[in-house]
Amino acid sequence: MENIFQIVTQHVKESFGGSAGPAAPPAPAALAAKVRTLAPSMTRSMQRVAEAVAGDPAGCAALTVTGLAELTGTSEATVVRTARLLGYPGYRDLRLALAGLAAQQQSGRAPSVTADIAVDDPIADVVAKLAYDEQQTLADTAAGLDTAQLGAAVAALAAAGRIDVYGIGASGLVAQDLVQKLLRIGLIAHAHSDPHLAVTNAVQLRTKDVAIAITHSGSTGDVIEPLRVAFEHGATTVAITGRPDGPVTQYADHVLTTSTARESELRPAAMSSRTSQLLVVDCLFVGVAQRTYETAAPALAASYEALAHRHHPRGGTKR
């Protein structure tokens, strides 16, 4: 797994260090993650192209646009549209990325665990499969995360007068995690899992405030409605979602896209998406703590000190 994370780390460093201008095509390491994220929103013919290039990057890199169209039973126009949807200016750029991805796969190790979890799997196999999926999900999310959008969201949070975070179910747990972190560095933040309370609070948000919606599907109505209200009242809005084309993004000033592990009967998307959401939440928190370090560091120290006696009792008998 070390090679995967080295590739991802380099991609993130390049993204942060790059100069302003048109967005660069995705790095080869991000291509597979892009396909997994965008495939559900593609037409069936575009899905065939995307699945082909992700499944056999070396073979597809050797094909012309006509050859790939024939292989997938589509048209040259569909191949080009798919390349552009994946973030490449044209098919030539996609071919270069495929060649790079194939080289990386050949130089690294092949995944030793790829099968879904079965009902009769030994617990050791379950651990190995879950660990692999979690690692791959984190790598995919990091590789595909738009760091310009992330930086803008961090800046808005650091300057916010108030922060509201919306999430339902598993996403609600992630919302609570983010709020707890922000509270510990002295920011005013609230997590809302009750949709009625979320809307009535969103009405009070203004220009210097921030509203964050967390929804893997991008279509959770109980999360979209308060984000829309916050957006219409002038707050800066952020969507953390696995579907960058989902309805939630129409009310988001900044969109942070998450990846997800392969869905299975025993592990639905609502559960597997939590790993990538927590990574994005940690990125937001650390970014805000960096920008507000002079106040964040003392606040963290004070909160730790206030709870220290609960973790290390000073003598006395246990109760």
PyMOL commands that set and color helices and strands:
alter all, ss='L'
color gray80, all
select helices_A, chain A and resi 2-17+28-41+44-55+57-61+65-72+76-85+91-107+123-144+147-158+170-184+195-202+221-232+247-251+269-291+293-311
alter helices_A, ss='H'
color red, helices_A
select strands_A, chain A and resi 163-167+189-192+210-215+236-241+254-257
alter strands_A, ss='S'
color yellow, strands_A
deselect
rebuild
show_as cartoon
